[in-house]
Amino acid sequence: MKVTRVRAIPFVYERERPIGDANLPQGSRWMSYVAVLIDTDEGLMGSGLTISGCEAAVEGLAQHVVGEDPGRVRGLWERMASVLFKRGVAGAAAHALAGIDMALWDLKAKERNEPLWRTLGADGRPVAGYASGIDMPLSDDELRAHYEGMAALGFTAGKLKIGLDPTADHRRLGIMRDALVSGAGQATLLVDVNELWTAKQAIRRIGALEEDYDIAWVEEPVDRFDGRGLRQVSDGVRAAVATGENLTDVQSFLTLVQARAVDVVQPGVLCGGFTGVLRVAELAYAHNLPIAMMNCPGHVLAHVAALFPTHWMMEVLDPVEPAVVRSSTRVAQGMIHLNEDPGHGMSIDEEQLAAHHPSMVRALATEELYSRHPNARRHEAGWQRGETA
């Protein structure tokens, strides 16, 4: 089987509710992606999803894939990564690499007529999940309803977006806990700061929450590259420090691991697709560190999670996918149940893809597409109030 064509098709869709964090507290209903579709001479097609704005980068990397056997996916990943080496595997280039790699692994499993978890060598067991809402824009009542709904699906762990208002953070964490407890009788509490604070801010603010709550992890309390600050927070609070979902190369994870700056390693699919995430998970496994997969359409990273006994739990944002995406994975009993059909279980509805092309949707403000850098609102979120230490 040979690759004949690589396509990158942008699309946007509107969610039923806004999502946002401390960097975009008002939230946005609009999401923007690029579907990466790889065609072959045997009629099979592989699907990947990545972040908008990388279409040209996909086209640039496609020349290193067209005409090649998609079953050689790790070798093709190395070829593409070496092309990107001088400029660094970051930004649009990293997003393009991730989308192509995802689609190549989908093809490899489809050619073998088996689900991806079997191609990877996993046993296909369900993967534990935790409920996430990206919930900063939700009112207290909406927050309660969201986590009660996730508790009804069997989730006993939940992650709250925090960072702007200590009083609201304390109150809302209690709301999430009570909603999850109503379904399970117990709850594992996680919080996510999205890189908003300094290390000393984080220690003070998390320490205050820990007076009343048992927090399993605090996610991205400081900048993703601040190894010194991450370690300082880890040493200064009871909760574990989780980070990594926004890193796009294995070397960045290695730097944090060597600095003892991360307690829970969180790879996302944009870190080189499945191949990159496999490498990060193997790095964490070698250092006896737990991993926790980031949310992604189709819950496709659960295929990698199923390989590792060190995987803790995977983020589940919504059990329902957008109209463009079809998924054969299933969320139930607080678990992600992997597909049995060939491939990674996520496919793209090309008719819906055309209907959701940006040219078919009214122009949206850049801010509405949730594209600001995670640290863009730091001055609005506390630094102007003198909270610099």
MOBELUR-V683123 format. One record per pair of residues at least 12 apart in sequence whose C-alpha atoms are under 6 Angstrom apart, sorted by the first residue. I is the first residue (numbers start at 0). J is the second residue. D is the distance in Angstrom with one decimal. If there is no record, write none. Layout:
I;J;D
I;J;D
This chain:
0;68;5.7
1;39;5.5
1;40;5.7
1;66;5.4
1;67;5.2
1;68;4.7
2;38;5.9
2;39;4.4
2;65;4.9
2;66;5.1
2;67;5.6
3;38;5.6
3;39;5.0
3;65;5.4
3;66;6.0
4;37;5.8
4;38;5.1
5;36;5.9
5;37;4.6
5;61;6.0
6;35;5.6
6;36;5.1
7;34;5.7
7;35;4.7
7;54;5.5
8;33;5.4
8;34;5.1
9;32;5.8
9;33;4.1
10;31;6.0
10;32;5.6
10;355;5.2
10;356;4.4
10;357;5.6
11;30;5.6
11;31;4.5
11;355;5.6
12;29;5.8
12;30;5.6
13;28;5.3
13;29;4.6
14;28;4.9
16;28;5.8
18;133;5.2
18;134;5.9
19;133;5.4
19;135;5.3
19;136;6.0
20;135;5.0
20;160;5.8
21;162;5.9
22;373;5.8
22;376;5.4
24;135;5.5
24;136;5.7
25;136;5.2
26;136;5.5
27;367;5.5
29;368;5.6
30;368;5.9
31;51;5.7
32;49;5.8
32;50;4.8
32;51;4.6
33;48;5.8
33;49;5.2
33;50;5.7
33;51;5.1
34;47;5.9
34;48;4.7
35;47;4.8
35;48;5.9
35;98;5.8
45;102;4.5
45;105;5.1
45;106;4.8
46;102;4.4
47;98;4.8
47;101;5.0
47;102;4.5
48;98;5.3
49;94;5.8
49;98;5.1
53;91;4.6
53;95;5.8
56;92;5.5
56;95;5.7
57;95;4.8
69;103;5.5
70;107;4.8
89;247;6.0
94;269;5.7
96;271;5.8
97;269;5.3
97;271;4.4
97;272;3.8
100;272;5.3
101;272;5.3
101;273;5.9
105;342;4.6
105;343;5.5
108;342;4.8
109;341;4.8
109;342;4.9
112;341;5.1
113;341;4.3
114;339;5.5
114;340;5.5
114;341;4.3
114;342;4.7
115;342;5.1
115;343;5.0
116;302;4.7
121;305;5.8
121;306;4.8
125;334;5.9
125;335;5.4
125;336;4.6
126;334;5.4
126;335;5.0
127;312;4.8
127;334;4.6
128;312;4.7
128;313;4.4
128;314;5.7
128;333;5.7
128;334;5.3
129;156;4.9
129;157;5.4
129;314;5.2
129;315;5.9
130;157;4.5
130;315;5.3
131;157;5.8
131;158;5.1
131;315;5.8
131;316;4.8
132;316;5.6
135;160;5.7
143;174;6.0
143;178;5.9
146;178;5.6
147;178;4.9
150;179;5.2
150;182;5.1
152;331;5.6
152;332;5.6
152;333;5.9
153;332;4.1
153;333;4.2
154;333;4.2
155;179;5.8
155;186;5.0
156;186;5.4
156;187;4.3
156;188;6.0
157;188;5.6
157;189;6.0
158;189;4.4
158;190;5.2
159;190;4.8
160;190;5.9
160;191;4.9
161;191;6.0
161;192;5.4
162;192;5.4
163;380;5.8
188;214;5.1
188;215;5.8
189;214;5.8
189;215;5.7
189;216;5.2
190;217;5.0
191;217;5.8
191;218;4.4
192;219;5.7
192;220;5.1
193;219;5.2
194;219;5.0
194;220;5.2
194;221;4.2
194;222;4.6
195;221;6.0
196;221;5.2
197;221;5.6
198;228;5.1
198;232;5.7
199;388;5.4
200;388;6.0
201;220;6.0
202;232;5.7
202;235;5.8
214;238;5.6
215;238;5.2
216;238;4.8
216;239;4.4
216;240;5.6
217;240;5.2
218;240;5.9
218;241;4.6
218;242;5.7
219;242;5.1
226;255;5.7
226;260;5.3
229;260;5.1
230;260;4.1
239;262;5.5
240;261;5.7
240;262;5.2
241;262;5.9
241;263;4.4
242;264;5.9
242;265;5.5
243;265;4.7
243;266;5.5
244;265;5.2
244;266;4.9
244;267;4.8
247;270;4.0
248;270;5.5
249;279;5.9
263;289;5.3
263;290;5.6
264;290;4.6
265;290;5.8
265;291;5.0
265;292;5.5
266;292;5.7
267;293;5.0
289;309;4.9
289;310;5.7
290;310;4.7
290;311;5.9
291;310;5.8
291;311;5.5
291;312;5.2
291;313;5.4
292;313;4.6
293;314;5.3
294;314;4.7
294;315;5.6
297;326;5.2
297;345;5.3
323;347;5.8
323;348;5.3
323;351;5.1
323;352;5.5
324;346;5.9
324;347;5.0
325;345;5.6
325;346;5.1
326;344;5.4
326;345;4.4
327;344;5.0
